[in-house]
Amino acid sequence: MMISWAIDALILVLLFAALGWGLILGRRIARLQAVLVELAPVLQAFSDAVDQSEQSLEALRSEADRLETASRRLPADLPATATASAVPDRGALVRSFFETARRKARG
């Protein structure tokens, strides 16, 4: 008889522990839902910003492709100083600018 009382008491204690844990979890979930409701506008703004950046990136890529295609169609007789890869530093860039301007002024 004593063992049945002990088992009943143990079951009762475990039942109250489960109820208490359920109440704690219920409160935590309610707080989490409240925070998520507060974060909804921020998350929406972030999502809009990501969409805008994707559109901007796509526009930049298409513009880069367009410029690359246009640069392939440039005349082959351009002077070497007209290309950015031919200029090693800033001083050379300035000198090449003035040399090009002088050549164009002469004829």
N, C-alpha and C positions, 0 to 999 in steps of 0.2 A: 504494500500500500504506500509505503514511503517513496518508493521508486516512481510510482505513477504521479505523486505530487511533485516530485522533482522534475519529471519530464514535462508535466503541465506548466510548471513555473518557468522552465527553460523556454518552452514554446511561447509563453506569454511575453517573456522578456524579448525574445527574438522578434515577435510580432510588433511590439512597441518600438523596437529599434528600426524595423523596416518602415513603420509609419513615420517615425521621426526623420529618417533618411529621405523618404518620399517628400515630406514637407520642405526639407532643405533644398532638395533638387528642384522642386516646384518654384521656390523663391528665386533660385539662381537662374532658372530658365526665364522667368518673368523679367528679371533684370536684364538678361541678355537680349530679350525681345525689345525691351524699351531702348536699349542702346542701339540696336539695329535700326529701329524706327528713327532715332536721332541721326544716325549715320547715312540714311537713305539719300538726302540731298547731296551730301559730300561725295558719296559713291556715284551718284548720277553725274555730278560735275566732273569727276575724274573720268568717268566713261566718255562723256562728251569731249573732254580734252584729248583722250586717247584717239577718238574717232577723228578729231580735227588734225591731230599730228599725223595720223595715217594718210589723210587726204593731202596734207602739205607735203609729206614725203613722196607720195605718188606724183604730185605736181612737179616736185624737184627732179625726180627721176625722169619724167617725160621731158622736162626742159633740158636736162643734161643729155638725153638721147638726141633731142632735136639739135642742140648745139654741136654734138659730136658729128652728127650727120652733115650739118652745115659746114663744119670745119674740114670735112673730107672733100667738099666741093670747092675749096679755096684754090686759086690759081697756083700752079707749081712754081712760078717765077718770083714768088715773094722772097725778099731778102732774108737771110738767116737770122738777122737781128729782129725780125718781126715775130719770131716764135718765142714763147716764154722759156722753153727748154734750152735755148741758146744763150740765155743771160744767166751767168753764174751768181752775180751779186747785185746789190743796189747800184753801186758805182758804175758797173758795166751797163746796167739798164739805163741810167741817165746818159752815159756817153752814147749808147746806141740810139737813144731818142734824138739827141742833137745831131748825130751823124745822118740819121734818116731825114731829119728836117732840113739839113743843109743840102742833101742830095736832091730832095724834092724842090727846094728853092732854086737850085741851079738848073734844073731842067727836067 
